[in-house]
Amino acid sequence: MLNRSIVYSDEVVKNPGYVDVTEMTFGYDVIARMSEEGAFSGNNQYFNPGDSLTRAQMAKILVQAFHLTGSSTKTFTDVSHDYWASDYISILTENKITLGYSNGTFEPNEPITRAEFSIMLARALDESFKVK
């Protein structure tokens, strides 16, 4: 969905160099292109294509894909200041792409649902979808 929303180029890109991604991996072209553009970065040379994407990972991807900036004063009870994705989550909040859950949490380590991702992507693409 993200690749279809942001078309960087139709050019063939180089192998991203992930240990667990080959040209035979489903979605290889998208993984390679999004990695080259900086939206995907993997983890210690692994992409983990079979794993679920967490809400924190998606925060990082959206910030990098859309080159978002900013910082919010809003905090979440389950995201400490030194959590690896706290800055990305703060940027999404500042850009009105997410508010988190009504109980004051963001649940960064939970898998993101297709619906949650769709809403965040719509808000990143179109101002009229942003939270008020």
FIKEMAR-697608 format. One record per residue (C-alpha): x, y, z. Coordinates in steps of 0.05 Angstrom, whole numbers, padded with zeros to 5 digits, always signed. Layout:
N
XYZ ...
END
This chain:
132
+00000+00000+00000 +00056+00048+00017 +00092+00033-00047 +00030+00047-00088 +00020+00113-00051 +00092+00137-00062 +00121+00120-00129 +00194+00140-00125 +00214+00112-00193 +00204+00054-00240 +00279+00043-00246 +00309-00023-00223 +00344-00014-00157 +00403-00050-00127 +00397-00108-00079 +00385-00079-00009 +00433-00130+00021 +00387-00161+00072 +00410-00231+00093 +00338-00257+00090 +00314-00224+00026 +00331-00250-00044 +00305-00233-00112 +00257-00292-00103 +00227-00262-00039 +00154-00239-00048 +00155-00163-00054 +00230-00160-00068 +00224-00101-00115 +00184-00061-00065 +00231-00079-00007 +00291-00059-00049 +00260+00007-00073 +00234+00028-00005 +00302+00011+00026 +00339+00052-00026 +00293+00111-00012 +00305+00104+00063 +00235+00084+00084 +00258+00014+00103 +00323+00001+00140 +00319-00070+00167 +00351-00092+00232 +00423-00116+00234 +00422-00135+00160 +00356-00172+00168 +00289-00149+00140 +00246-00204+00171 +00196-00207+00114 +00153-00259+00148 +00144-00220+00213 +00085-00176+00230 +00098-00102+00228 +00092-00067+00295 +00060+00000+00307 +00129+00029+00326 +00161+00003+00262 +00105+00034+00221 +00116+00100+00256 +00188+00099+00234 +00170+00079+00163 +00118+00134+00155 +00165+00187+00183 +00220+00166+00137 +00177+00156+00075 +00143+00223+00081 +00203+00261+00110 +00161+00284+00169 +00189+00328+00223 +00166+00357+00288 +00159+00339+00361 +00097+00332+00404 +00089+00345+00478 +00037+00290+00481 +00062+00228+00515 +00038+00157+00518 +00039+00116+00582 +00072+00057+00547 +00126+00096+00508 +00185+00119+00550 +00228+00177+00527 +00286+00129+00514 +00245+00079+00474 +00278+00069+00405 +00217+00095+00367 +00194+00150+00415 +00217+00205+00367 +00181+00174+00308 +00117+00166+00349 +00122+00238+00372 +00130+00262+00300 +00068+00223+00278 +00030+00254+00336 +00054+00324+00319 +00033+00314+00247 -00036+00292+00269 -00028+00223+00239 -00042+00187+00305 -00070+00202+00373 -00057+00133+00402 -00112+00096+00439 -00165+00128+00485 -00132+00096+00546 -00068+00138+00535 -00027+00083+00503 +00005+00075+00435 +00019+00000+00441 +00084+00005+00400 +00101-00068+00402 +00033-00093+00379 +00024-00112+00306 -00007-00056+00266 -00073-00076+00233 -00088-00063+00160 -00142-00015+00182 -00095+00024+00228 -00043+00028+00174 -00094+00051+00123 -00117+00107+00168 -00046+00130+00183 -00028+00128+00109 -00090+00167+00090 -00073+00220+00142 -00002+00224+00116 -00027+00233+00044 -00086+00279+00054 -00094+00336+00103 -00170+00327+00106 -00161+00259+00141 -00117+00285+00196 -00142+00283+00268 -00169+00347+00295 
END
